[in-house]
Amino acid sequence: MTGDLSHRIVVSRKTFASDIAAICSVGEGKVSAYSRIEGSCRLWSGFQPD
């Protein structure tokens, strides 16, 4: 699954947007594993002071 998300960093009060990909494994009708991949560079910049 792919898409985009917007996050707000509470400490810095900054908002950043990032593309995202999620990989899910399902077994017996339940999610058995979940991985999320997003733009970590944008996350890092959200924590930086102005």
Backbone as JSON, one array per atom type, in Angstrom:
{
  "sequence": "MTGDLSHRIVVSRKTFASDIAAICSVGEGKVSAYSRIEGSCRLWSGFQPD",
  "N": [[0.84, -1.14, 0.0], [0.55, 2.26, -0.73], [0.96, 5.8, -0.14], [0.42, 9.09, 1.25], [1.38, 11.0, 4.1], [0.85, 13.33, 6.76], [2.59, 14.74, 9.41], [2.84, 16.01, 12.77], [5.3, 17.45, 14.7], [5.52, 17.51, 18.04], [7.34, 18.71, 19.86], [8.84, 20.61, 18.32], [6.81, 21.89, 17.04], [6.43, 21.78, 14.34], [5.17, 20.84, 11.13], [5.31, 18.16, 8.85], [5.28, 16.64, 5.62], [5.15, 13.43, 4.06], [5.89, 10.86, 1.71], [4.68, 7.49, 1.81], [5.06, 3.99, 2.34], [3.57, 0.88, 2.97], [3.96, -2.41, 4.13], [2.31, -5.32, 4.55], [1.77, -8.42, 6.18], [-0.48, -11.1, 6.16], [-2.07, -13.56, 8.02], [-4.19, -16.23, 8.7], [-6.4, -14.54, 8.73], [-5.57, -12.32, 10.15], [-3.39, -9.5, 10.74], [-0.07, -10.25, 10.6], [2.46, -9.23, 10.41], [3.98, -6.02, 9.99], [5.32, -3.36, 8.22], [6.52, -0.07, 7.87], [7.49, 2.42, 5.64], [8.96, 5.53, 5.31], [9.74, 9.01, 4.54], [12.55, 9.58, 6.09], [14.39, 11.64, 6.17], [12.87, 13.96, 5.97], [11.47, 13.73, 8.36], [13.6, 14.02, 10.18], [14.32, 16.7, 9.59], [12.1, 17.98, 10.6], [12.52, 17.99, 13.33], [14.54, 19.8, 13.68], [15.82, 22.97, 14.82], [14.61, 26.23, 13.9]],
  "CA": [[0.0, 0.0, 0.0], [1.32, 3.5, -0.76], [0.17, 7.01, 0.07], [1.16, 10.19, 1.86], [0.96, 11.35, 5.45], [1.32, 14.58, 7.34], [2.86, 14.56, 10.83], [3.19, 17.21, 13.54], [6.27, 17.21, 15.76], [5.04, 18.27, 19.2], [8.43, 19.5, 20.45], [9.21, 21.74, 17.46], [5.57, 22.44, 16.5], [6.51, 21.77, 12.88], [4.44, 19.81, 10.41], [5.98, 17.76, 7.62], [4.58, 15.65, 4.81], [6.05, 12.4, 3.57], [5.34, 9.69, 1.03], [4.75, 6.34, 2.69], [4.73, 2.66, 1.82], [3.35, -0.09, 4.04], [3.98, -3.8, 3.7], [1.62, -6.11, 5.56], [1.59, -9.86, 6.0], [-1.71, -11.53, 6.79], [-2.19, -15.0, 8.22], [-5.39, -16.62, 9.45], [-7.31, -13.41, 8.83], [-5.03, -11.28, 11.03], [-2.1, -8.94, 10.35], [0.98, -10.93, 11.36], [3.66, -8.38, 10.36], [3.7, -4.71, 9.41], [6.48, -2.48, 8.08], [6.19, 1.21, 7.27], [8.66, 3.12, 5.11], [8.63, 6.91, 5.0], [10.87, 9.9, 4.34], [13.2, 9.88, 7.37], [15.06, 12.94, 6.08], [11.86, 14.97, 6.3], [11.25, 13.61, 9.8], [14.77, 14.63, 10.83], [14.25, 18.15, 9.45], [11.03, 18.47, 11.46], [13.04, 18.14, 14.69], [15.61, 20.8, 13.71], [15.37, 24.33, 15.14], [14.55, 27.15, 12.74]],
  "C": [[0.91, 1.23, 0.0], [0.38, 4.69, -0.54], [1.04, 8.12, 0.6], [0.53, 10.53, 3.2], [1.5, 12.72, 5.81], [1.45, 14.36, 8.84], [3.12, 15.91, 11.48], [4.13, 16.79, 14.65], [5.89, 18.1, 16.94], [6.12, 19.21, 19.74], [8.75, 20.74, 19.63], [7.99, 22.48, 16.89], [5.59, 22.56, 14.98], [5.67, 20.62, 12.32], [5.25, 19.45, 9.17], [5.15, 16.69, 6.92], [5.58, 14.67, 4.25], [5.26, 11.37, 2.77], [5.52, 8.5, 1.97], [4.44, 5.06, 1.91], [4.56, 1.74, 3.02], [3.31, -1.48, 3.44], [3.38, -4.62, 4.84], [1.61, -7.58, 5.18], [0.37, -10.28, 6.78], [-1.72, -13.05, 6.86], [-3.39, -15.3, 9.09], [-6.31, -15.43, 9.71], [-6.83, -12.27, 9.71], [-3.71, -10.77, 10.46], [-1.04, -9.59, 11.22], [2.29, -10.14, 11.36], [3.3, -7.11, 9.62], [4.98, -3.9, 9.37], [6.02, -1.2, 7.4], [7.48, 1.91, 6.87], [8.23, 4.54, 4.76], [9.89, 7.74, 4.91], [11.53, 10.32, 5.64], [13.95, 11.21, 7.33], [14.09, 14.07, 6.42], [11.51, 14.92, 7.78], [12.37, 14.3, 10.56], [14.67, 16.16, 10.77], [13.14, 18.75, 10.32], [11.47, 18.68, 12.89], [14.1, 19.24, 14.81], [15.06, 22.18, 14.05], [15.38, 25.19, 13.87], [15.83, 27.93, 12.58]]
}
